[in-house]
Amino acid sequence: MDASFLALPLDALTDAALSRARDLGCEHADLRVERIRTQSISLRDARLEALVDGEDLGLAVRVIHEGTWGFAAGVVLTAAEAVRLAEEAVAVARVSAAVNSDRVALAPEPVYPAAVHVSDYALDPFEVPDAEKTGRLTELSERLLSADGVEHVQTSCLMVKEQKYYADTAGTRTRQQRVRLHPEITALTVDRNTGAFESMRTLAPPVGRGWEYLTGTGWDWDGELAEIPELLREKTKAPSVEAGRYDLVVDPSNLWLTIHESIGHATELDRALGYEAAYAGTSFATVDKLDTLQYGSPLMNVTGDRTAEHGLSTVGWDDEGVAGQQWDIVKDGVLVGYQVDRNMARLRGLPRSNGCAFADSSRHVPVQRMANVSLQPAPGGPSTEEIIAGVERGIYVVGDKSWSIDMQRYNFQFTGQRFYRIEGGRLAGQLKDVAYQATTTDFWGSMSVVGGPQTYVLAGAFNCGKAQPGQTAPVSHGCPAALFQNVNILNTVQEAGR
């Protein structure tokens, strides 16, 4: 970990805040010190458009006083301020007690007195000179811009280094450092005669890696950029899809988002209980359906995971001092678990939280957030090519784009970056104007083939939104390629009345 973060007065802040909380009669108190460094680089047509650095540093105190939450945050890292925040958090709890109908208590967790976690990366992007980073992004942009038919190229890279210290009255003390990157390169072509345009974005997912990701570790940038111009030309000439029912082979670069929206949010326990509805609504997967709801086909096995290598939601310990772990959410197609924090675990009578508390800065209270929710591959399962070879008439979907889903996480439609017609087990050219529509259980129930580990990709997003005031969280979703039978395909141009 960075020596400059460890040099902050972490022990003094801990002693001051937690001692005062105990003196005021708190059943539980915890302190977080967070430093979050960000850098965003954007280029248009291989020219630097913006380079923005940011740093967020502060501390927060959260308490349970007479069964009610209290919270306060500040930016002055002194013992006196830590005491003041503890007092303010207790004052908030006393005021809130009048409207608290459910006494707060936390599920038990072992104590971790001197815990350290550093995420899996080789090269800290904040140690790489800005000129070197900008130069690499310029090089990639120029390579794409020089191709025939590519009119414009938009390039961006968001880098984050998140450092957290957590301490609580039980004796846990954790220090963590996570690094993540989100690069994107988008090519645009324009028909000068009609004014029509098409775009195509790289499929490279955001990752819990360092700058080595942009130089070839974990992704073949040269190979992908070499393919995009021809793929884009083909897309401009592709016929519009004929609406109807098709067998659908979905690539991991698209399927991760369907997992996020129809499984990830739906199995957050606070939504299932009706405690949370911001951004994504509640959930059809209510707790009375646990162990009985047929979420999908028997081939469907979905895990929650806070330990996946390079996962965006991977941690050593969550923001309540719970160790990262993996657990089943859907087993053999049946709903068997949820994502929970310590208070939600206690509400359901669970012996332990599975470590899903997260706050996106010291200014925000931790809330229940999504783990790396992933569809598991089939051991010894087929390759993507083998799955396609078994389809007589269908569509192959690659890359994510837009989506829509109802407030119960049940009725949805998704589009993609590109689509291919499948005829007689072979790809037969691109299609456009495609969206697939289904209900969650019908879609996952139609999954008839799950790809093997060789098709598995860990994708995800930096900006999953939740809570009020709003917070964003990074999260990954791994999945193999998979075949879904008899799925309803919409023509997006017709649906828009054009």
Stockholm file with secondary structure:
# STOCKHOLM 1.0

chainA/1-498         MDASFLALPLDALTDAALSRARDLGCEHADLRVERIRTQSISLRDARLEALVDGEDLGLAVRVIHEGTWGFAAGVVLTAAEAVRLAEEAVAVARVSAAVNSDRVALAPEPVYPAAVHVSDYALDPFEVPDAEKTGRLTELSERLLSADGVEHVQTSCLMVKEQKYYADTAGTRTRQQRVRLHPEITALTVDRNTGAFESMRTLAPPVGRGWEYLTGTGWDWDGELAEIPELLREKTKAPSVEAGRYDLVVDPSNLWLTIHESIGHATELDRALGYEAAYAGTSFATVDKLDTLQYGSPLMNVTGDRTAEHGLSTVGWDDEGVAGQQWDIVKDGVLVGYQVDRNMARLRGLPRSNGCAFADSSRHVPVQRMANVSLQPAPGGPSTEEIIAGVERGIYVVGDKSWSIDMQRYNFQFTGQRFYRIEGGRLAGQLKDVAYQATTTDFWGSMSVVGGPQTYVLAGAFNCGKAQPGQTAPVSHGCPAALFQNVNILNTVQEAGR
#=GR chainA/1-498 SS CCHHHHTSCHHHHHHHHHHHHHHTTCSEEEEEEEEEEEEEEEEETTEEEEEEEEEEEEEEEEEEETTEEEEEEESCCSHHHHHHHHHHHHHHHHHHGGGCCSCCCCCCCCCCTTEEEECSCSSCGGGSCHHHHHHHHHHHHHHHHTSTTCCEEEEEEEEEEEEEEEEETTSCEEEEEEEEEEEEEEEEEECTTTCCEEEEECCCCCBSCCGGGGGTSSSCHHHHHHHHHHHHHHHHHCCBCCCEEEEEEECHHHHHHHHIIIIITTTBHHHHTTSCCTTTCCCSSCGGGTTTCBCSCTTCCEEEESCCTTCTTCCSBCTTSCBCCEEEEEETTEECCCBCCHHHHHHTTCSSCCSCEECSSTTSCCEECCCEEEECCCTTCCCHHHHHHTCSEEEEEEEEEEEEECTTSCEEEEEEEEEEEEETTEEEEEEBSEEEEEEHHHHHHTEEEECCGGGCEEEEEEEEEETTTTEEEEEEEEECCEEEEEEEEEEHHHHTTC
#=GC SS_cons         CCHHHHTSCHHHHHHHHHHHHHHTTCSEEEEEEEEEEEEEEEEETTEEEEEEEEEEEEEEEEEEETTEEEEEEESCCSHHHHHHHHHHHHHHHHHHGGGCCSCCCCCCCCCCTTEEEECSCSSCGGGSCHHHHHHHHHHHHHHHHTSTTCCEEEEEEEEEEEEEEEEETTSCEEEEEEEEEEEEEEEEEECTTTCCEEEEECCCCCBSCCGGGGGTSSSCHHHHHHHHHHHHHHHHHCCBCCCEEEEEEECHHHHHHHHIIIIITTTBHHHHTTSCCTTTCCCSSCGGGTTTCBCSCTTCCEEEESCCTTCTTCCSBCTTSCBCCEEEEEETTEECCCBCCHHHHHHTTCSSCCSCEECSSTTSCCEECCCEEEECCCTTCCCHHHHHHTCSEEEEEEEEEEEEECTTSCEEEEEEEEEEEEETTEEEEEEBSEEEEEEHHHHHHTEEEECCGGGCEEEEEEEEEETTTTEEEEEEEEECCEEEEEEEEEEHHHHTTC
//
